[in-house]
Amino acid sequence: DQQVKQNSPSLSVQEGRISILNCDYTNSMFDYFLWYKKYPAEGPTFLISISSIKDKNEDGRFTVFLNKSAKHLSLHIVPSQPGDSAVYFCAAIPTVSGGYQKVTFGTGTKLQVIP
Amino acid sequence: KAGVTQTPRYLIKTRGQQVTLSCSPISGHRSVSWYQQTPGQGLQFLFEYFSETQRNKGNFPGRFSGRQFSNSRSEMNVSTLELGDSALYLCASSLAINTEAFFGQGTRLTVV
């Protein structure tokens, strides 16, 4: 049961254009969402996050949008650069207590930015 | 400060053997999670430890086990290795709930 889904396994975008990566989730208990970027042979690195009390969070070229009613979030990269080429994972954390968390990851979207 | 350290980086084992992977979290982080990454499957959650106790467990067979020590370092063990266990195993540490996890570079396990 894939609770976090990234339905596009790959995406190609021209340099300078906008990249939009999408993520859908099914568990209404998720209330914190993150995006990670992963280069080959490296572990994922944290990119940007958003709490469910917000619908938008911006950090430089990266903006994450959250639509709670649709259980959908997206990552916008503007402008896209060749160095952005990587696999992007969205992740979700449920409301929990007790000092621990369980992060559920999507299957990833491979972004290729073409110079 | 030092990041999450996983050892070894690469490992080749034969079917039927067992393997132990190690993870040292970021200093001060008490939560350590393990993930398996295979092509097309994304990051599959294995288990999570907090203060030496397993808090969550994913849908993996009992051949996969782990533990956490008092210094928060964690080990993952896979017994009776199968070819399908070949994957990148990632460890992540985090400080508290609702905070991002920081990943190590992973251990690439190849079972032949």
Interface residues (C-beta under 8 A of the other chain):
Chain A: Q6 P9 D31 Y32 L34 Y36 A41 E42 G43 P44 T45 F46 S49 S51 F89 A91 I93 V96 S97 G98 G99 Y100 Q101 K102 V103 T104 F105 G106 T107 G108
Chain B: V4 Q6 R30 S31 S33 Y35 G40 Q41 G42 L43 F45 E48 F50 S51 R55 N56 L90 A92 S94 A96 I97 N98 T99 E100 A101 F102 F103 G104 Q105 G106 R108
